[in-house]
Amino acid sequence: MAVPKRKTSKSKKNMRRAANSKFSAPGFVNCPNCGETKLSHRVCPDCGHYKGKEVVETE
């Protein structure tokens, strides 16, 4: 079984984990109808529009 020869230092551990913070969450766009942030290729949860048409009726 593979076992680490030495303890991983706090700085090495944090440097490894810091690489993940460089990536941003993809797929967020502004709705062309209301301007709210939504996931791309999905119906806007605020206004119910998708590709310029109202597909979900909202109150």
Backbone as JSON Lines, residues from 0, in Angstrom:
{"i":0,"aa":"M","n":[0.83,-1.18,0.0],"ca":[0.0,0.0,0.0],"c":[0.88,1.24,0.0]}
{"i":1,"aa":"A","n":[0.53,2.24,-0.79],"ca":[1.32,3.47,-0.86],"c":[1.04,4.33,0.36]}
{"i":2,"aa":"V","n":[2.11,4.69,1.05],"ca":[2.0,5.52,2.25],"c":[2.95,6.7,2.09]}
{"i":3,"aa":"P","n":[2.52,7.93,2.41],"ca":[3.41,9.08,2.3],"c":[4.62,8.93,3.23]}
{"i":4,"aa":"K","n":[5.8,9.27,2.71],"ca":[7.03,9.16,3.5],"c":[7.11,10.27,4.54]}
{"i":5,"aa":"R","n":[6.61,11.46,4.18],"ca":[6.66,12.59,5.08],"c":[5.28,13.25,5.17]}
{"i":6,"aa":"K","n":[5.05,13.98,6.25],"ca":[3.8,14.73,6.42],"c":[3.75,15.87,5.42]}
{"i":7,"aa":"T","n":[2.61,16.07,4.79],"ca":[2.44,17.2,3.88],"c":[2.26,18.47,4.7]}
{"i":8,"aa":"S","n":[3.12,19.46,4.44],"ca":[3.07,20.7,5.22],"c":[1.8,21.49,4.9]}
{"i":9,"aa":"K","n":[1.46,22.41,5.78],"ca":[0.27,23.23,5.6],"c":[0.38,24.07,4.33]}
{"i":10,"aa":"S","n":[1.57,24.58,4.06],"ca":[1.72,25.43,2.88],"c":[1.58,24.62,1.59]}
{"i":11,"aa":"K","n":[2.14,23.42,1.55],"ca":[2.0,22.57,0.36],"c":[0.55,22.18,0.15]}
{"i":12,"aa":"K","n":[-0.13,21.84,1.23],"ca":[-1.54,21.47,1.16],"c":[-2.37,22.64,0.64]}
{"i":13,"aa":"N","n":[-2.11,23.85,1.16],"ca":[-2.88,25.02,0.75],"c":[-2.54,25.45,-0.67]}
{"i":14,"aa":"M","n":[-1.28,25.27,-1.1],"ca":[-0.91,25.59,-2.48],"c":[-1.64,24.67,-3.46]}
{"i":15,"aa":"R","n":[-1.78,23.4,-3.09],"ca":[-2.49,22.45,-3.94],"c":[-3.96,22.83,-4.04]}
{"i":16,"aa":"R","n":[-4.56,23.22,-2.94],"ca":[-5.97,23.57,-2.92],"c":[-6.25,24.91,-3.58]}
{"i":17,"aa":"A","n":[-5.25,25.81,-3.62],"ca":[-5.44,27.14,-4.19],"c":[-5.66,27.08,-5.69]}
{"i":18,"aa":"A","n":[-5.21,26.01,-6.34],"ca":[-5.37,25.89,-7.79],"c":[-6.83,25.85,-8.18]}
{"i":19,"aa":"N","n":[-7.69,25.33,-7.32],"ca":[-9.12,25.24,-7.63],"c":[-9.82,26.59,-7.54]}
{"i":20,"aa":"S","n":[-9.25,27.55,-6.81],"ca":[-9.9,28.84,-6.65],"c":[-9.72,29.72,-7.87]}
{"i":21,"aa":"K","n":[-8.86,29.33,-8.8],"ca":[-8.62,30.13,-10.0],"c":[-9.75,30.0,-11.01]}
{"i":22,"aa":"F","n":[-10.54,28.95,-10.9],"ca":[-11.61,28.72,-11.84],"c":[-12.88,29.41,-11.38]}
{"i":23,"aa":"S","n":[-13.59,30.02,-12.31],"ca":[-14.86,30.67,-11.98],"c":[-16.0,29.76,-12.41]}
{"i":24,"aa":"A","n":[-17.15,30.0,-11.87],"ca":[-18.32,29.19,-12.21],"c":[-18.77,29.54,-13.62]}
{"i":25,"aa":"P","n":[-18.74,28.59,-14.55],"ca":[-19.12,28.89,-15.92],"c":[-20.63,28.82,-16.12]}
{"i":26,"aa":"G","n":[-21.09,29.36,-17.21],"ca":[-22.47,29.18,-17.6],"c":[-23.44,30.22,-17.11]}
{"i":27,"aa":"F","n":[-22.98,31.26,-16.42],"ca":[-23.9,32.29,-15.96],"c":[-23.96,33.41,-16.98]}
{"i":28,"aa":"V","n":[-25.16,33.77,-17.38],"ca":[-25.38,34.85,-18.34],"c":[-26.51,35.73,-17.82]}
{"i":29,"aa":"N","n":[-26.63,36.93,-18.39],"ca":[-27.72,37.82,-18.02],"c":[-28.89,37.55,-18.95]}
{"i":30,"aa":"C","n":[-30.08,37.52,-18.39],"ca":[-31.29,37.31,-19.17],"c":[-31.51,38.52,-20.08]}
{"i":31,"aa":"P","n":[-31.72,38.3,-21.38],"ca":[-31.93,39.45,-22.27],"c":[-33.26,40.16,-22.04]}
{"i":32,"aa":"N","n":[-34.2,39.48,-21.39],"ca":[-35.52,40.08,-21.15],"c":[-35.54,40.94,-19.89]}
{"i":33,"aa":"C","n":[-35.08,40.38,-18.76],"ca":[-35.17,41.11,-17.49],"c":[-33.81,41.53,-16.93]}
{"i":34,"aa":"G","n":[-32.71,40.95,-17.44],"ca":[-31.38,41.34,-16.99],"c":[-30.86,40.59,-15.78]}
{"i":35,"aa":"E","n":[-31.65,39.69,-15.23],"ca":[-31.21,38.92,-14.07],"c":[-30.21,37.84,-14.49]}
{"i":36,"aa":"T","n":[-29.34,37.42,-13.58],"ca":[-28.38,36.37,-13.86],"c":[-29.08,35.02,-13.83]}
{"i":37,"aa":"K","n":[-28.78,34.2,-14.86],"ca":[-29.39,32.88,-14.95],"c":[-28.37,31.92,-15.55]}
{"i":38,"aa":"L","n":[-28.64,30.63,-15.44],"ca":[-27.8,29.63,-16.1],"c":[-28.12,29.62,-17.59]}
{"i":39,"aa":"S","n":[-27.08,29.48,-18.41],"ca":[-27.31,29.48,-19.85],"c":[-28.07,28.24,-20.28]}
{"i":40,"aa":"H","n":[-28.81,28.36,-21.38],"ca":[-29.63,27.29,-21.95],"c":[-30.71,26.81,-21.0]}
{"i":41,"aa":"R","n":[-31.19,27.71,-20.14],"ca":[-32.27,27.37,-19.22],"c":[-33.27,28.52,-19.16]}
{"i":42,"aa":"V","n":[-34.47,28.21,-18.74],"ca":[-35.51,29.23,-18.59],"c":[-35.15,30.15,-17.44]}
{"i":43,"aa":"C","n":[-35.36,31.44,-17.62],"ca":[-35.08,32.41,-16.57],"c":[-36.05,32.19,-15.41]}
{"i":44,"aa":"P","n":[-35.55,32.0,-14.19],"ca":[-36.47,31.75,-13.07],"c":[-37.27,32.99,-12.66]}
{"i":45,"aa":"D","n":[-36.82,34.18,-13.05],"ca":[-37.53,35.4,-12.65],"c":[-38.67,35.76,-13.6]}
{"i":46,"aa":"C","n":[-38.38,35.74,-14.91],"ca":[-39.42,36.18,-15.85],"c":[-40.03,35.04,-16.65]}
{"i":47,"aa":"G","n":[-39.41,33.86,-16.68],"ca":[-39.97,32.71,-17.37],"c":[-39.76,32.7,-18.87]}
{"i":48,"aa":"H","n":[-38.82,33.53,-19.36],"ca":[-38.56,33.59,-20.8],"c":[-37.39,32.69,-21.17]}
{"i":49,"aa":"Y","n":[-37.44,32.18,-22.42],"ca":[-36.34,31.41,-23.0],"c":[-36.3,31.69,-24.49]}
{"i":50,"aa":"K","n":[-35.18,32.15,-24.98],"ca":[-34.98,32.51,-26.39],"c":[-36.03,33.49,-26.88]}
{"i":51,"aa":"G","n":[-36.35,34.48,-26.06],"ca":[-37.27,35.53,-26.45],"c":[-38.74,35.22,-26.33]}
{"i":52,"aa":"K","n":[-39.06,34.02,-25.88],"ca":[-40.47,33.64,-25.74],"c":[-40.77,33.31,-24.27]}
{"i":53,"aa":"E","n":[-42.0,33.6,-23.85],"ca":[-42.41,33.23,-22.5],"c":[-42.86,31.78,-22.51]}
{"i":54,"aa":"V","n":[-42.11,30.93,-21.8],"ca":[-42.45,29.5,-21.77],"c":[-43.01,29.09,-20.42]}
{"i":55,"aa":"V","n":[-42.71,29.82,-19.37],"ca":[-43.23,29.52,-18.05],"c":[-43.94,30.77,-17.54]}
{"i":56,"aa":"E","n":[-45.18,30.6,-17.12],"ca":[-45.93,31.72,-16.6],"c":[-45.5,32.01,-15.17]}
{"i":57,"aa":"T","n":[-45.08,33.25,-14.91],"ca":[-44.66,33.65,-13.57],"c":[-45.61,34.7,-13.03]}
{"i":58,"aa":"E","n":[-45.67,34.81,-11.73],"ca":[-46.58,35.76,-11.09],"c":[-45.92,37.09,-10.89]}
